[in-house]
Amino acid sequence: MSNIAEGRLGTISIYDNTNPANMALLKRFAIPNAGFVHNVWPSEDEQLLISTEETSGKTVKIWDISDLNNINLLGEYLGPNGMAHNAFILNNKAYLSHYRSGLRILNLGDPTHPTEIASLQKNVSSSGAWGVYPFFLSGKVIISDIEEGLFVGLPD
């Protein structure tokens, strides 16, 4: 499956990408009162989807996509600065680049109540975390900061 955030449309599309030359739309759904739908990412088992809206005050949303005919919003999270950029799910955790709130890591063991379990905020005066990449076999996480550069770490 491929998931696409559709910006100002306020929607998310899910495609069957078995044949990349002829991807088939499986489902499109609207986010209620959406901001700019910027980023979506599925869990490894494709049961959950996380989305961000690059709009101040809009929450990171966790969706149940196990039944594409019955997609449900399960939980929401908003970092102290009020705006996330990108989010990824790995091993039942959400890794968020949350601008001035830095890196935020959420436990999705109960996706109806995502719980922050770790954070890293390098410099509150900078524009903050632009990107995060948690997919290294070593467990290291890379955070790109808009003004301060690239940071590599191993979260506890």
C-alpha positions in Angstrom: 0.0 0.0 0.0 1.0 3.6 -0.6 -0.5 6.4 1.5 -0.6 10.0 0.3 -1.2 13.2 2.3 -3.2 15.5 0.0 -2.3 18.9 1.4 -4.9 21.6 1.1 -7.6 19.0 0.1 -7.7 17.8 3.7 -7.7 14.2 2.7 -5.6 11.1 2.8 -5.5 8.5 -0.1 -4.5 4.9 0.2 -3.4 3.1 -3.0 -2.7 -0.5 -4.0 0.9 -0.2 -5.3 1.2 -3.9 -6.4 1.7 -2.6 -9.9 3.5 0.8 -9.6 2.7 1.6 -13.2 -1.0 1.3 -12.5 -1.7 2.1 -8.9 -5.3 1.7 -7.8 -7.1 4.0 -5.4 -8.4 1.9 -2.5 -9.7 4.6 -0.2 -9.7 8.4 0.2 -10.9 9.9 3.4 -11.3 13.4 4.8 -9.8 14.7 8.0 -12.4 16.6 9.9 -11.6 20.3 10.1 -8.3 19.6 8.5 -5.3 21.9 8.2 -2.6 21.3 5.6 -2.3 17.5 5.5 1.5 17.1 5.2 2.6 13.6 6.1 1.2 10.1 6.5 2.9 6.8 7.5 1.6 3.3 8.1 2.6 0.9 10.8 4.6 -2.1 9.7 1.4 -4.3 9.7 -0.6 -1.6 7.9 -3.2 -1.6 10.7 -2.4 2.0 11.9 -1.7 5.2 10.0 -0.2 8.3 11.5 -0.8 11.8 10.0 0.4 15.3 10.5 -1.1 18.6 9.4 1.5 21.3 9.0 -0.8 23.9 10.6 -0.5 25.4 14.0 -2.8 23.8 16.6 -3.5 20.7 14.5 -2.8 17.4 16.2 -0.8 14.4 15.1 -3.5 11.8 14.4 -3.5 8.0 14.8 -5.9 6.1 12.5 -7.2 2.6 12.5 -7.0 1.5 8.8 -7.4 -2.2 9.4 -10.8 -2.1 7.6 -10.6 0.5 4.7 -14.4 0.6 4.7 -14.4 1.7 8.4 -11.4 4.0 9.0 -11.5 5.4 12.5 -9.5 8.1 14.3 -8.1 6.4 17.4 -5.9 9.0 19.2 -4.2 12.4 18.9 -1.1 14.1 20.2 0.2 17.7 20.1 3.7 18.7 21.2 4.3 21.9 23.3 4.9 24.1 20.2 1.6 23.1 18.6 2.8 22.0 15.2 4.4 18.7 13.9 6.2 18.3 10.6 6.8 14.6 9.9 5.9 11.3 11.8 6.9 7.7 11.3 5.8 4.5 13.0 8.4 1.8 13.9 8.0 -1.0 16.5 4.8 0.4 18.0 6.4 3.8 18.5 5.8 7.1 16.7 8.8 9.3 15.9 7.9 12.9 15.4 9.9 15.9 14.1 7.9 18.6 15.9 9.7 21.8 15.0 10.6 23.8 18.1 9.4 20.9 20.3 12.3 18.8 18.8 12.1 15.0 18.5 9.1 13.5 20.3 8.7 9.7 20.6 5.3 8.2 21.5 4.4 4.8 22.7 1.5 3.5 20.5 0.9 0.4 22.6 -2.6 1.9 23.2 -3.2 4.0 20.1 -6.2 5.6 21.7 -3.9 7.2 24.2 -0.5 7.8 22.6 2.0 8.5 25.4 5.2 10.5 25.1 8.1 8.4 26.3 11.1 10.4 25.1 12.0 13.7 23.6 15.1 15.7 22.5 15.1 19.4 22.1 18.5 20.8 21.1 17.9 24.6 21.2 14.5 26.2 21.7 15.6 29.3 19.9 16.1 27.4 16.6 13.3 26.7 14.2 13.6 23.1 15.3 13.4 19.5 14.1 12.5 19.3 10.4 13.0 15.6 9.9 13.5 12.4 11.8 14.7 9.0 10.5 14.4 6.0 12.9 15.0 3.1 10.5 18.6 2.2 11.1 19.3 -1.4 12.2 21.6 0.0 14.9 18.6 1.7 16.5 20.1 5.1 16.0 17.8 8.0 15.1 18.8 10.9 12.9 17.2 14.3 13.5 17.6 17.2 11.1 17.4 20.6 12.7 16.5 23.5 10.4 19.3 25.8 11.7 21.7 23.6 13.6 22.3 20.6 11.3 22.1 16.9 11.7 22.1 15.0 15.0 22.6 11.2 15.4 21.5 9.6 18.6 20.5 6.4 20.3 17.2 7.0 22.3 16.9 5.3 25.7 
